[in-house]
Amino acid sequence: MPAARDSESIDALMEQASQALVQTAYFQAERQAREALTMARDDDDFGRMARIIMPLWEARRQRLQQALDVEDVTVVETPIEEDMTIEPGCYLVRPPQVGADARRLRLMALEREIPAAVLCREPKTSLGLCPIVAIAPGVTIRTKVDEPPDPDHPDMAWFIGAMEALGEFAIISLDPALPTLKRLDALLNRLETIPDHEGLHHALEEVCKQAQQEEAGGETNRGGKRRAGSKSKS
């Protein structure tokens, strides 16, 4: 009975998220879909997780597009204060500010329902490359890209390319030999760290489908043993 109630709650949330998407309430849709995804993971409902991911991405895609449509990159090198003004658009956080500051800025924009794309760069390497980093609790994703032609005024092409490179690295740097559920949870954590990358959503969707198939077939998944009493879910 509790599992049935959980499923009904997840489905109700996704119905609300779908309605919010139709009404172009993208921030609301994102919150509801993200909550539904968390509930489905807590319930080991991999099939529902797979079905939730694309509506979640659609809400995020719309929000991201609103930020990119501004077609301007704001460089941030001052402390991120709670009362700072955030306008729609793209933000590049750079030293002396760090990845934690970029995360704080991104979360503040989300809370205020302001469409903002946020990247963080670190100091140029000895080889002349530009490290790009994103962090979340327990997760750090870092890769290197070419320096922007004008480091003080990065253009949109560079910004979008750096966003894509960071998300792609988050996918390819994950050990493919990990057990299915360890890969699933690692991708969930990386998606929390880099929520604006389409490929990460597709990668998570695929591993959710794989987990559902393995559970239906009674295969091992939690790093070696299936939980006692676990049931396959549609």
Secondary structure, DSSP 8 states (H G I E B T S, - for coil): -HHHHHHHHHHHHHHHHHHHHHTT-HHHHHHHHHHHHHHHHHTT-HHHHHHHHHHHHHHHHHHHHHHHTT--EEEE-S---TT----SEEEEE-TTS-HHHHHHHHHHHHHTT--EEEEEE----TTSEEEEEEEETTEEEEEEEE--SSTTS--HHHHHHHHHHHHHHHHHTS-TTS-HHHHHHHHHHHHHHSTT-HHHHHHHHHHHHHHHHHHHTT---BTTB--TT-----
